[in-house]
Amino acid sequence: MTDLKSKIQNLISKIQNGLIVSCQAPANSPLCKPEIIAALAETAEQNGAVGVRIDSPDHILAVKQVVRVPILGIYKVVSASSEVY
């Protein structure tokens, strides 16, 4: 098995049948601060989450400092021309 395949299989085995928690806040929310999102992600991990879904580079960097579970990083872009991020 190649190294990449091995890493993918390892990741799948870690998250399979587990809960991935989305830790996000709207841009205009008082909760939309890297340290708060990191605390939410840490709480999710402490309570059994197998992974966390995090929006924006600043939040991802903060979360990487406090969790050991896989991070699914996304970057939402809001556009007036689309209802989809």
C-alpha positions in Angstrom: 0.0 0.0 0.0 1.4 3.4 -0.9 2.0 6.0 1.8 -0.9 8.2 0.6 -3.3 5.2 0.6 -2.1 4.3 4.1 -2.7 7.8 5.4 -6.2 7.9 3.8 -7.1 4.5 5.3 -5.9 5.7 8.7 -8.0 8.8 8.4 -11.1 6.9 7.4 -10.7 4.5 10.3 -10.4 7.4 12.7 -13.6 9.1 11.6 -15.8 6.2 10.4 -19.0 6.0 12.4 -18.1 9.1 14.4 -19.4 12.6 14.7 -17.8 15.5 12.9 -18.8 18.7 14.6 -19.2 22.0 12.6 -17.7 24.8 14.7 -18.6 28.0 12.9 -20.2 31.4 13.5 -21.6 34.0 11.0 -19.1 36.8 10.3 -21.3 39.4 12.1 -21.6 37.2 15.3 -19.7 38.0 18.5 -18.7 34.4 18.5 -16.7 34.8 15.2 -13.3 35.0 16.8 -10.5 32.5 16.4 -10.1 31.9 20.1 -13.8 31.2 20.6 -14.0 28.9 17.6 -10.9 27.1 18.9 -12.6 26.7 22.3 -15.7 25.3 20.7 -13.6 22.8 18.7 -11.7 21.8 21.8 -15.0 21.2 23.6 -16.3 19.1 20.8 -13.1 17.0 20.9 -13.3 16.6 24.7 -16.9 15.3 24.3 -16.1 12.7 21.6 -16.1 14.4 18.2 -13.9 12.5 15.8 -13.3 15.6 13.7 -14.2 19.2 13.4 -15.4 21.3 10.4 -13.9 24.8 10.5 -14.4 27.9 8.3 -11.7 30.4 7.4 -7.9 30.3 7.6 -7.6 32.2 10.8 -10.0 29.9 12.6 -8.3 26.8 11.2 -4.9 28.0 12.5 -6.3 28.6 15.9 -8.1 25.2 16.1 -4.9 23.4 14.9 -3.2 24.6 18.2 -5.8 22.9 20.5 -7.2 19.8 18.9 -5.7 16.5 17.7 -8.7 15.3 15.7 -8.9 15.8 11.9 -9.9 19.3 10.8 -12.1 19.6 7.7 -11.2 23.1 6.6 -13.5 25.1 4.4 -13.6 28.7 3.2 -17.1 30.1 2.6 -17.5 32.9 0.2 -20.8 34.8 0.3 -21.9 36.2 -3.1 -25.0 38.2 -3.8 -25.4 36.3 -7.1 -25.8 32.9 -5.4 -27.6 31.3 -2.5 -24.9 28.7 -2.2 -21.6 29.4 -0.5 
